[in-house]
Amino acid sequence: MTYPTHLIPTTVVGSYPQPDWLVDRGALAHHGVPRVGAPDIWRVAEPWLEQAQDDATALAIRDMERAGIDIVSDGEIRRESYSNRFALALDGIDAEHPGRVGRSGGGSTPVPRIVGKIRRHGPVELRDAEFLRAHASHATKITLPGPFTLSMQAENAFYADEEEMAMDYAVAVNEELRALKASGVDVVQLDEPWVRTAPDKAARWGIAAINRALEGIPGPTIVHLCFGYAAMVGNKPSGYAFLAQLADTLATQISIEVAQPRLDLGILKELSGKTILLGVLDLNDPAVETADEVAARLRAGLRHVAAERLVAAPDCGMKYLPRERAFGKLRALADGAAIVRRELTG
């Protein structure tokens, strides 16, 4: 299935709930968003883990398509977090002796420690993309952590500075993106939440790293940023510290949260050259939105973004929802987008 051509297509940010028979949600909550390995979250022993992850991925793809989502992902079912699977697969990482980086609220988090030149020595998510393509009948999307975020989630014990480290991450990400696109996947996305957390560094060299990662990548390319998962961040600001600057990236699309933070959409005029993935499902709200509520949020977006440049999406962090709630919200997303589409086309 090729990329949809109708107005306001629907998609997911990336993740979908992992079944309770696959992951221990208590262990997952204990780890938060792990930067290093967290093998204790898996309920299935290693000899059968890949098979179980495959089965759960097939279920996630099927759920998204049954809900009516136009561009589906693999649900990131095989991942402990959005970033650690790729980050720990690269050369130059000492996975046995993690480093630490400080948290904004105090304390520190275990992270990969960089002890040599960062290199990609082989495919990391290629099988994921191939599995997705084999099991999906709708358009497909796969995500990777972006080079700026990867550099912020590591302790540098090798490079002269963070910029040099980020540019090597960018080369590794670019090589992986090329392999993913060669598999036939329709859309690729870089998750870059840390551009908001470290806007000064993002302005100095983050855009250059993102552009190096996206260099030569054909088709729809997305940069996603957010305020943190609803399961962990209750009160979100109403504006991004770093958003308009993404107009200078090679990405054709920018993905943002809108529903939970009640974002001031006036900022979108600064991204007039980009397609916008608008987060219109509030994942902090246990209630499943109605189609009319979703339609109202999309209409608000249309006051600032042309319909041809609008994609309907959830806010991020669907992984942490109960599966039935996630499915219900995605169905409301599809139905709400259909309402607005009918209003636009008659």
C-alpha positions in Angstrom: 0.0 0.0 0.0 1.4 3.4 -1.0 1.2 6.6 1.1 -2.5 7.7 1.2 -3.6 10.5 -1.1 -6.8 11.5 0.7 -7.0 14.6 2.9 -6.2 14.2 6.6 -4.7 10.7 6.7 -4.4 9.1 10.1 -1.3 7.6 11.7 0.2 6.7 15.1 3.3 8.3 16.6 5.0 5.0 16.9 4.2 2.9 20.0 1.2 0.7 20.8 0.5 -1.1 24.1 2.5 -4.3 24.6 0.3 -7.2 25.8 0.4 -8.0 29.5 1.5 -11.5 28.6 4.6 -10.1 27.0 5.7 -7.3 29.4 5.6 -6.8 33.1 4.0 -3.4 33.4 5.2 -3.0 37.0 8.8 -3.5 35.9 8.3 -1.1 32.9 6.9 1.6 35.3 9.9 1.0 37.6 12.3 1.7 34.7 10.5 4.7 33.4 11.9 5.2 29.9 15.0 3.0 30.0 18.1 4.3 28.3 20.1 1.1 29.0 19.0 -2.5 28.8 15.9 -3.5 30.9 15.5 -7.2 30.1 13.5 -7.8 33.3 10.4 -6.2 31.7 9.9 -9.3 29.4 7.7 -12.1 30.7 8.8 -14.5 28.0 12.2 -16.3 28.3 14.8 -15.5 25.7 14.5 -18.7 23.6 10.9 -17.8 22.8 11.0 -14.0 23.1 11.4 -13.1 19.5 8.5 -15.4 18.5 6.3 -13.8 21.2 7.3 -10.3 20.1 6.4 -11.2 16.5 3.0 -12.4 17.6 2.4 -9.3 19.6 3.5 -7.1 16.7 1.1 -8.8 14.3 -1.7 -8.1 16.9 -0.7 -4.4 17.1 -0.6 -4.0 13.3 -4.0 -5.7 13.1 -5.5 -3.4 15.8 -4.3 -0.3 14.1 -5.8 -1.4 10.8 -9.1 -2.5 12.4 -9.3 0.9 14.0 -9.0 2.5 10.5 -5.5 4.0 10.8 -4.1 4.8 7.3 -0.3 4.7 8.1 0.6 2.0 10.7 3.7 1.2 12.6 5.0 -2.0 14.2 3.9 -0.6 17.5 7.5 -0.6 18.7 6.5 -3.9 20.4 10.1 -5.3 20.5 11.5 -2.2 22.3 12.0 -1.6 26.0 11.9 2.1 25.1 11.7 4.2 22.0 15.5 4.7 22.0 17.5 2.1 23.8 17.2 -0.7 21.3 19.0 1.2 18.6 21.3 3.1 21.0 22.7 -0.1 22.5 23.3 -1.8 19.2 26.0 0.6 18.0 29.8 0.2 18.2 31.5 2.5 20.6 29.1 1.8 23.5 30.2 0.2 26.8 26.9 -1.5 27.7 28.4 -3.3 30.7 29.4 -0.1 32.5 26.7 2.5 31.9 27.2 6.2 32.5 24.8 8.6 34.0 23.2 11.9 33.0 21.4 14.3 35.3 17.6 14.7 35.4 15.9 18.1 35.2 14.1 17.4 38.5 17.2 16.1 40.3 19.0 12.8 40.5 20.5 11.0 37.5 19.6 8.3 34.9 21.7 5.4 33.7 22.7 5.9 30.1 25.0 4.4 27.4 28.6 5.3 28.0 30.6 6.2 24.9 34.1 4.8 24.9 34.9 4.6 21.2 33.8 5.9 17.8 30.1 5.4 17.3 29.4 3.2 14.2 26.6 1.1 12.9 28.0 -2.3 12.3 24.8 -3.9 10.9 21.0 -3.6 10.7 19.1 -3.0 13.9 15.4 -2.5 12.9 15.5 -3.9 9.4 13.8 -7.1 10.4 11.2 -5.0 12.2 10.5 -3.1 9.0 10.4 -6.2 6.9 7.9 -7.9 9.3 5.7 -4.8 9.3 5.7 -4.7 5.5 4.8 -8.4 5.4 1.9 -8.1 7.8 0.4 -4.7 7.0 -2.1 -4.0 4.2 -2.0 -0.2 4.9 0.9 2.2 4.4 3.8 1.7 6.8 6.0 3.8 9.1 9.0 3.0 11.3 10.7 5.1 13.9 14.3 5.7 15.1 15.7 7.8 17.9 17.2 11.0 16.4 20.9 11.8 16.6 20.5 14.9 18.9 18.4 12.9 21.4 20.8 10.0 21.3 23.7 12.4 22.1 21.8 13.8 25.0 21.0 10.4 26.4 24.7 9.3 26.6 27.7 9.9 28.7 30.6 11.0 26.5 33.9 9.4 27.6 35.5 9.6 24.1 34.7 12.5 21.9 36.1 16.0 22.1 32.7 17.5 22.4 29.0 16.6 22.1 28.7 18.0 18.6 31.3 15.6 17.2 29.5 12.7 19.0 26.1 13.8 17.6 27.4 13.9 14.0 28.7 10.3 14.3 25.3 9.3 15.7 23.8 11.0 12.6 25.9 9.0 10.3 24.8 5.8 12.0 21.1 6.8 11.9 21.4 7.7 8.2 22.8 4.3 7.4 19.9 2.6 9.2 17.3 4.9 7.6 18.7 4.0 4.1 18.3 0.3 4.9 14.8 0.8 6.3 13.7 2.7 3.1 15.2 0.0 0.9 12.9 -2.5 2.7 9.9 -0.7 1.1 8.6 1.1 4.2 6.7 4.2 3.3 7.5 6.6 6.1 10.5 7.0 8.4 10.5 9.1 11.6 13.2 10.5 13.9 12.1 10.9 17.6 13.8 14.1 18.9 12.2 15.1 22.2 15.4 16.4 23.5 15.5 19.4 21.2 12.9 20.9 23.4 14.8 20.0 26.6 18.2 21.5 25.4 17.1 24.2 22.9 20.4 26.1 23.0 22.4 23.0 21.9 19.7 22.1 19.4 20.1 25.6 17.8 23.9 25.3 17.7 24.3 21.9 16.2 21.1 19.8 16.6 19.6 20.9 13.3 22.8 20.0 11.5 22.8 16.5 13.1 19.2 15.9 12.1 19.9 17.0 8.5 22.9 14.7 8.3 20.7 11.8 9.5 18.0 12.6 6.9 20.5 13.3 4.0 19.5 11.4 0.9 16.4 9.8 2.4 13.5 9.8 -0.1 9.8 9.9 0.6 8.0 11.3 3.7 10.4 11.9 6.6 9.2 13.0 10.0 10.8 14.7 13.0 8.8 14.1 16.2 9.0 16.0 19.4 6.9 15.9 22.6 6.8 17.0 26.2 7.1 13.5 27.7 4.8 10.6 28.1 1.4 11.3 29.7 1.9 8.4 32.0 4.8 10.3 33.6 4.2 14.0 32.8 0.8 15.3 34.0 1.2 19.1 33.5 2.6 20.1 30.2 3.5 23.6 28.9 1.4 25.1 26.2 4.3 26.0 24.0 7.6 24.4 22.7 10.9 26.0 23.5 12.2 24.7 20.1 9.7 24.2 17.3 9.9 27.0 14.7 13.6 26.1 14.1 12.5 22.7 12.7 11.5 24.6 9.6 15.2 24.4 8.7 15.3 20.6 8.8 15.2 18.3 5.7 12.2 16.6 7.2 9.0 16.9 5.2 6.8 16.5 8.2 6.8 17.6 11.9 5.0 15.6 14.6 3.8 17.4 17.7 1.6 16.9 20.8 -1.4 19.2 21.0 -4.3 17.6 22.9 -2.9 17.2 26.4 -0.8 20.4 26.5 -3.5 22.4 24.8 -0.9 23.8 22.6 -1.2 27.3 21.2 -1.5 26.5 17.5 -0.4 29.9 16.3 3.2 28.6 16.3 2.3 26.4 13.3 2.6 29.4 10.9 6.4 29.1 11.5 6.2 25.7 9.9 4.3 26.6 6.8 6.5 24.5 4.5 6.0 21.3 6.5 3.2 18.8 6.8 2.0 18.7 10.4 1.2 15.5 12.4 -1.2 17.0 14.9 -1.6 15.1 18.2 -5.4 15.2 18.8 -5.8 12.3 21.3 -5.1 13.2 25.0 -3.4 10.2 26.4 -3.6 11.6 29.9 -7.4 11.5 29.8 -8.7 8.0 30.6 -11.9 8.7 28.7 -11.9 7.6 25.1 -12.6 10.7 22.9 -15.7 10.8 20.7 -15.3 11.2 17.0 -16.8 14.7 17.3 -14.2 15.7 19.9 -11.4 14.6 17.6 -13.1 16.4 14.7 -13.2 19.7 16.7 -9.5 19.4 17.5 -8.7 18.9 13.8 -10.9 21.9 12.8 -8.8 24.0 15.2 -5.7 22.8 13.5 -7.1 23.7 10.1 -7.3 27.3 11.2 -3.5 27.3 11.0 -2.6 24.4 8.6 -3.9 23.7 5.1 -5.9 20.5 4.9 -3.3 19.2 2.4 -0.6 19.5 5.0 -2.5 18.0 8.0 -2.1 14.4 9.3 -4.2 13.3 12.3 -2.3 11.5 15.1 -2.4 10.8 18.8 -0.2 12.5 21.4 2.8 10.2 22.1 3.1 7.5 24.7 0.3 5.1 23.6 2.5 2.2 24.8 1.5 3.0 28.4 -2.3 2.8 27.9 -4.5 -0.3 28.4 -4.9 -1.9 25.0 -8.7 -1.5 24.9 -8.4 2.2 25.6 -5.7 2.7 23.0 -7.8 0.9 20.4 -10.9 3.0 21.2 -8.9 6.2 21.0 -7.5 5.2 17.6 -11.0 4.3 16.3 -12.2 7.8 17.4 -9.2 9.3 15.6 -10.1 7.6 12.4 -13.8 8.4 12.7 -13.1 12.1 13.6 -10.8 12.5 10.7 -13.4 11.0 8.4 -16.0 13.6 9.6 -13.7 16.5 8.8 -12.7 14.9 5.5 -16.3 14.7 4.5 -16.8 18.4 5.4 -13.9 19.4 3.2 -14.8 17.3 0.2 -18.6 17.1 0.3 
